[in-house]
Amino acid sequence: MENVKDTNAAAAKADESKPVLGEDWFEEADAYIGAKLVQRGRPKAEATKKLVSLRLDQEVIDWFKDSGPRWQTRINDELRKAAGL
């Protein structure tokens, strides 16, 4: 039984000498598959958009939704036209 205790003591000493890696290290670390760097998430858009809360008439929302997918993008396009952008 003494050998088991000695082995555990040696393992504990070995663990103490290892650096403790915090959450920041993992967040900043690069991920690789083989030699290829893995980019996580969507690529950054040239012109990013800002999330806002905007109250619109229900009829306006229904009209854009009924006209097909990407209705929020089309509302943005119409607002840009109205603003002369």
N, CA, C and O of each residue as an XYZ file, in Angstrom:
340
protein
N       0.811     -1.201      0.000
C       0.000      0.000      0.000
C       0.847      1.254      0.000
O       0.402      2.292     -0.489
N       2.046      1.189      0.530
C       2.883      2.378      0.566
C       3.235      2.840     -0.844
O       3.358      4.039     -1.095
N       3.396      1.893     -1.763
C       3.716      2.262     -3.146
C       2.609      3.105     -3.757
O       2.888      4.031     -4.519
N       1.376      2.806     -3.441
C       0.254      3.563     -3.969
C       0.306      4.992     -3.451
O       0.094      5.937     -4.211
N       0.582      5.155     -2.177
C       0.675      6.485     -1.600
C       1.824      7.262     -2.218
O       1.683      8.451     -2.504
N       2.957      6.609     -2.427
C       4.105      7.272     -3.030
C       3.792      7.700     -4.461
O       4.175      8.788     -4.889
N       3.101      6.846     -5.185
C       2.737      7.168     -6.564
C       1.804      8.366     -6.585
O       1.966      9.256     -7.420
N       0.847      8.407     -5.699
C      -0.083      9.529     -5.622
C       0.643     10.817     -5.254
O       0.324     11.879     -5.788
N       1.602     10.736     -4.359
C       2.366     11.920     -3.969
C       3.179     12.424     -5.144
O       3.274     13.632     -5.362
N       3.771     11.507     -5.909
C       4.554     11.908     -7.077
C       3.656     12.540     -8.127
O       4.048     13.520     -8.759
N       2.460     12.001     -8.325
C       1.512     12.566     -9.298
C       1.060     13.941     -8.857
O       0.896     14.832     -9.691
N       0.854     14.134     -7.564
C       0.431     15.435     -7.049
C       1.523     16.472     -7.266
O       1.228     17.611     -7.626
N       2.780     16.094     -7.051
C       3.888     17.018     -7.283
C       3.983     17.372     -8.761
O       4.242     18.525     -9.104
N       3.776     16.394     -9.639
C       3.826     16.640    -11.081
C       2.707     17.602    -11.491
O       2.925     18.471    -12.334
N       1.520     17.459    -10.908
C       0.401     18.354    -11.213
C       0.687     19.776    -10.764
O       0.286     20.729    -11.432
N       1.375     19.931     -9.642
C       1.698     21.264     -9.136
C       2.628     22.013    -10.068
O       2.585     23.242    -10.132
N       3.472     21.285    -10.796
C       4.438     21.944    -11.674
C       3.818     22.352    -13.012
O       4.426     23.118    -13.761
N       2.633     21.860    -13.321
C       1.958     22.219    -14.578
C       1.282     23.574    -14.429
O       0.714     23.873    -13.378
N       1.339     24.398    -15.475
C       0.651     25.695    -15.377
C      -0.865     25.513    -15.396
O      -1.379     24.589    -16.027
N      -1.561     26.383    -14.714
C      -3.023     26.359    -14.703
C      -3.491     27.293    -15.821
O      -3.161     28.479    -15.832
N      -4.249     26.751    -16.743
C      -4.721     27.538    -17.883
C      -6.113     28.073    -17.572
O      -7.040     27.304    -17.318
N      -6.252     29.397    -17.594
C      -7.527     30.032    -17.295
C      -8.416     30.132    -18.515
O      -8.017     29.762    -19.620
N      -9.620     30.632    -18.312
C     -10.595     30.792    -19.400
C     -10.058     31.704    -20.501
O     -10.323     31.461    -21.679
N      -9.290     32.771    -20.135
C      -8.785     33.703    -21.161
C      -7.863     32.974    -22.131
O      -7.864     33.253    -23.330
N      -7.075     32.037    -21.601
C      -6.148     31.320    -22.469
C      -6.928     30.545    -23.527
O      -6.561     30.561    -24.702
N      -7.990     29.873    -23.122
C      -8.768     29.081    -24.064
C      -9.513     29.966    -25.063
O      -9.664     29.592    -26.226
N      -9.980     31.138    -24.620
C     -10.683     32.049    -25.525
C      -9.744     32.621    -26.580
O     -10.151     32.845    -27.719
N      -8.498     32.855    -26.207
C      -7.522     33.451    -27.129
C      -6.789     32.417    -27.974
O      -6.158     32.775    -28.968
N      -6.860     31.148    -27.601
C      -6.104     30.107    -28.294
C      -6.645     29.884    -29.702
O      -7.852     29.961    -29.935
N      -5.742     29.607    -30.636
C      -6.123     29.272    -32.006
C      -6.367     27.771    -32.095
O      -5.674     26.984    -31.451
N      -7.352     27.380    -32.892
C      -7.662     25.966    -33.072
C      -7.126     25.513    -34.427
O      -7.301     26.199    -35.434
N      -6.485     24.375    -34.442
C      -5.925     23.823    -35.671
C      -6.447     22.416    -35.886
O      -6.640     21.658    -34.936
N      -6.676     22.074    -37.161
C      -6.908     20.693    -37.551
C      -5.729     20.370    -38.452
O      -5.641     20.867    -39.575
N      -4.825     19.538    -37.957
C      -3.571     19.319    -38.667
C      -2.798     20.633    -38.660
O      -2.562     21.210    -37.598
N      -2.406     21.106    -39.837
C      -1.675     22.371    -39.939
C      -2.592     23.532    -40.316
O      -2.136     24.670    -40.429
N      -3.894     23.250    -40.513
C      -4.821     24.281    -40.972
C      -5.492     24.987    -39.790
O      -6.065     24.342    -38.912
N      -5.412     26.320    -39.784
C      -6.063     27.123    -38.763
C      -7.569     27.091    -38.996
O      -8.034     27.324    -40.111
N      -8.326     26.805    -37.946
C      -9.785     26.742    -38.036
C     -10.331     28.098    -37.613
O     -10.094     28.545    -36.491
N     -11.061     28.749    -38.509
C     -11.705     30.029    -38.207
C     -13.104     29.732    -37.689
O     -13.902     29.103    -38.384
N     -13.406     30.177    -36.480
C     -14.724     29.908    -35.916
C     -15.660     31.070    -36.202
O     -15.237     32.225    -36.249
N     -16.928     30.757    -36.390
C     -17.950     31.782    -36.592
C     -18.019     32.251    -38.029
O     -17.268     31.790    -38.888
N     -18.926     33.168    -38.274
C     -19.106     33.730    -39.610
C     -18.012     34.737    -39.892
O     -17.503     35.384    -38.977
N     -17.647     34.869    -41.165
C     -16.671     35.913    -41.484
C     -17.262     37.290    -41.219
O     -18.469     37.490    -41.358
N     -16.423     38.227    -40.840
C     -16.889     39.582    -40.550
C     -17.319     40.269    -41.839
O     -16.604     40.232    -42.841
N     -18.475     40.889    -41.806
C     -18.989     41.624    -42.959
C     -18.276     42.969    -43.045
O     -17.824     43.513    -42.038
N     -18.185     43.495    -44.269
C     -17.558     44.807    -44.451
C     -18.361     45.883    -43.721
O     -17.802     46.712    -43.003
N     -19.667     45.857    -43.915
C     -20.539     46.838    -43.259
C     -21.429     46.075    -42.280
O     -22.383     45.412    -42.687
N     -21.116     46.172    -41.008
C     -21.926     45.458    -40.019
C     -23.195     46.248    -39.722
O     -23.255     47.460    -39.926
N     -24.185     45.549    -39.245
C     -25.466     46.180    -38.945
C     -25.648     46.230    -37.435
O     -25.038     45.456    -36.699
N     -26.470     47.123    -36.996
C     -26.726     47.304    -35.567
C     -28.149     46.840    -35.257
O     -29.097     47.186    -35.962
N     -28.275     46.068    -34.213
C     -29.589     45.595    -33.774
C     -30.312     46.722    -33.057
O     -29.786     47.297    -32.104
N     -31.528     47.039    -33.517
C     -32.333     48.090    -32.890
C     -33.743     47.573    -32.670
O     -34.157     46.579    -33.265
N     -34.459     48.253    -31.820
C     -35.867     47.957    -31.610
C     -36.649     49.069    -32.305
O     -36.442     50.249    -32.020
N     -37.536     48.696    -33.205
C     -38.256     49.668    -34.013
C     -39.726     49.267    -34.055
O     -40.050     48.113    -34.333
N     -40.598     50.202    -33.785
C     -42.035     49.912    -33.834
C     -42.568     50.293    -35.213
O     -42.455     51.436    -35.654
N     -43.154     49.296    -35.878
C     -43.758     49.499    -37.194
C     -45.222     49.070    -37.121
O     -45.599     48.247    -36.287
N     -46.032     49.637    -38.001
C     -47.432     49.208    -38.074
C     -47.486     47.729    -38.443
O     -46.684     47.252    -39.246
N     -48.433     47.013    -37.854
C     -48.578     45.586    -38.134
C     -48.830     45.344    -39.619
O     -48.346     44.360    -40.178
N     -49.587     46.236    -40.260
C     -49.878     46.086    -41.692
C     -48.600     46.151    -42.532
O     -48.465     45.429    -43.520
N     -47.672     47.013    -42.138
C     -46.396     47.129    -42.862
C     -45.597     45.839    -42.712
O     -45.052     45.325    -43.689
N     -45.528     45.325    -41.506
C     -44.800     44.074    -41.264
C     -45.433     42.934    -42.048
O     -44.730     42.158    -42.695
N     -46.765     42.829    -41.994
C     -47.477     41.770    -42.719
C     -47.215     41.851    -44.217
O     -47.010     40.828    -44.870
N     -47.221     43.071    -44.766
C     -47.007     43.244    -46.198
C     -45.619     42.749    -46.601
O     -45.477     42.037    -47.595
N     -44.601     43.122    -45.837
C     -43.242     42.681    -46.166
C     -43.089     41.175    -45.962
O     -42.464     40.504    -46.782
N     -43.653     40.636    -44.877
C     -43.560     39.199    -44.638
C     -44.263     38.404    -45.731
O     -43.748     37.385    -46.191
N     -45.448     38.874    -46.151
C     -46.223     38.169    -47.181
C     -45.528     38.215    -48.538
O     -45.795     37.376    -49.399
N     -44.649     39.179    -48.734
C     -43.989     39.308    -50.043
C     -42.767     38.405    -50.172
O     -42.088     38.431    -51.199
N     -42.477     37.607    -49.145
C     -41.417     36.607    -49.292
C     -40.321     36.706    -48.249
O     -40.362     37.538    -47.343
N     -39.319     35.812    -48.408
C     -38.221     35.785    -47.445
C     -37.358     37.050    -47.527
O     -37.464     37.845    -48.461
N     -36.506     37.202    -46.517
C     -35.605     38.358    -46.416
C     -36.380     39.663    -46.259
O     -35.941     40.708    -46.738
N     -37.532     39.605    -45.590
C     -38.381     40.793    -45.458
C     -37.703     41.888    -44.655
O     -37.923     43.067    -44.930
N     -36.883     41.537    -43.669
C     -36.185     42.559    -42.884
C     -35.139     43.282    -43.742
O     -34.948     44.491    -43.610
N     -34.477     42.545    -44.604
C     -33.498     43.153    -45.512
C     -34.192     44.113    -46.467
O     -33.671     45.184    -46.777
N     -35.378     43.715    -46.932
C     -36.113     44.597    -47.849
C     -36.604     45.863    -47.146
O     -36.635     46.932    -47.756
N     -36.986     45.756    -45.878
C     -37.349     46.960    -45.128
C     -36.129     47.866    -45.027
O     -36.241     49.078    -45.211
N     -34.976     47.297    -44.738
C     -33.743     48.084    -44.649
C     -33.455     48.765    -45.987
O     -33.072     49.935    -46.015
N     -33.637     48.042    -47.094
C     -33.403     48.625    -48.423
C     -34.330     49.815    -48.673
O     -33.903     50.844    -49.198
N     -35.590     49.668    -48.297
C     -36.554     50.752    -48.496
C     -36.210     51.973    -47.626
O     -36.345     53.114    -48.068
N     -35.772     51.724    -46.406
C     -35.378     52.831    -45.533
C     -34.146     53.551    -46.088
O     -34.045     54.775    -45.994
N     -33.214     52.791    -46.666
C     -32.025     53.407    -47.276
C     -32.422     54.276    -48.470
O     -31.892     55.372    -48.656
N     -33.360     53.774    -49.274
C     -33.837     54.568    -50.421
C     -34.475     55.869    -49.941
O     -34.206     56.942    -50.479
N     -35.333     55.755    -48.914
C     -36.029     56.934    -48.394
C     -35.042     57.956    -47.826
O     -35.280     59.162    -47.893
N     -33.944     57.469    -47.273
C     -32.948     58.365    -46.681
C     -31.963     58.879    -47.733
O     -31.131     59.738    -47.438
N     -32.055     58.358    -48.950
C     -31.142     58.778    -50.008
C     -29.744     58.194    -49.869
O     -28.767     58.817    -50.284
N     -29.643     57.015    -49.295
C     -28.335     56.364    -49.095
C     -28.060     55.306    -50.142
O     -27.006     54.670    -50.115
